[in-house]
Amino acid sequence: MNIASITFNYDTKKQVKGYTIYVDGKAGDVQSFSGQVNIGKDELDLSFILNLVQEKIGETFTKEQPE
């Protein structure tokens, strides 16, 4: 099974209320499947992504700035 995408779901105050995760895959040689699962924000913590992005952006600026 593959995660095809993760979509953020927002409430009326533009706060993340959860995620829709789309999956696809193949069962055997012929059958394929796809589907989606809705998960609440408390069930999935994606804060590590923010930390990773901040780290990578910091590395990019450090490499591009002359000493």
N, C-alpha and C positions, 0 to 999 in steps of 0.2 A: 504494500500500500504506500502511496506517495501523498504528501501534503501538497496540493496544487496551489492553494493560496489561503491566506488568513485575512479576513476583512474585519475591521473594527466596527462595532455597533455603538452608536452614541445616543444619549438621552436628549431631551429638549434643551438642556443646559450645556450641551456639547461636551459632556463628560462620558468617558468610555463606560458602557454598561455591560459589555461582553464582546464576544468574537464569534464569527461564523467561520468555521474551518471546512474548506472544500478538499475532498480526497478523491483519488482515483487509483486504479490498480488493475491487475489482471489475475484471474484465477484459472490456472491451467494454461493451455495453449490457445484457447478460443474465447473464453468468457472474459469480458472486462466489466468493470463496475465504476461508478462514481457516486458521490453522495456528499452530504454536508451535515455538520454537527454544530449546534449552537451551544456555546459555553459561556457561563457567567464570568465576570472579571475576577471574582474571588476564586474561581476554579483554575485559572491560568495566570501565572505571574510573568509578564513579559518585561519587567523592569530591567532584567539583565541585558535586553536589546539596547535600551537607552544607554546603559553604561558602556557597552561595547562600541556603539556608534560614537559616543563622546571620546572614547579612547582612540578610535581610529582617526577621527577628525583631528585630535591633538597630535597624533603621529604625522599626519599629512602636513599640518602647519609647521611642525618642527623640521621636517625634511625640506620643505620649500623655502624656509627662511635662511638667508645667508648669515653666517656668524660674524 
